[in-house]
Amino acid sequence: MSKLAEPKRTAPSSIRTTGFTLVEILVVVVIVALLAALLSGVYGRVKESARQANCVSNLKQIGAAVLLYRTDYDGEGRYGDPYMMGLPTSQRPLSPSLLPWSIWRCPNEWHFDARVVPSKASYYTFIPSAPDTIPWKRFVDAASRFQDRTPLYFDPYHNERAGFFSPLTSKLGLAVTLSGATVRVFKKGDFTLIDWWIDEQGN
């Protein structure tokens, strides 16, 4: 009489749950944090580069408008007195007829809200607003020496607030010159002095 075959017995295997261990979770968290930090730094640099490019474009448009203004007032090819050079002593003669008010604003400036003061300009200017003053005499001297390389408007807002006006910290400056060319300077010193911009151009 035949016997029924008994089922084959196997040794019990270890059973692994599908959940994650605490160590694995911590590793994932660390990796995600590192990736976020790296991407944040890259995004910040890309964003700042875009803002700088925007300001360079603004300055170029301002320079082109100044050239047109000088031509209308027979100031082209003259150097020294701002009136003789046909330079506008404020942004109002250029805006809004030639330039929208938004052209005068750096997205990095923290001093004002454009919604409150829409005509406020971010960019500094070396063009003095009143004759027979120290800024006027300094500009006349600089324009006579440097001519088309004389900076007219500049943007210092692509720097940290700490040490903004300190001559001991290196700073980035963007500017447009009398010729309409834009310059980019990065060095220590006082960016409110015309010579700070000229030296970087090899003069």
Secondary structure by P-SEA (a helix, b strand, c coil): cccccccccccccbbbbccccaaaaaaaaaaaaaaaaaaaaaaaaaaaaaaaaaaaaaaaaaaaaaaaaaaaaccccccccccccccccccccccccccccccccccccccccccccccccccccccccccccaaaaaaaaaaaacccccccccccccccccccccccbbbbbbbcccccbbbbbbcccccccaaaaaaaacc
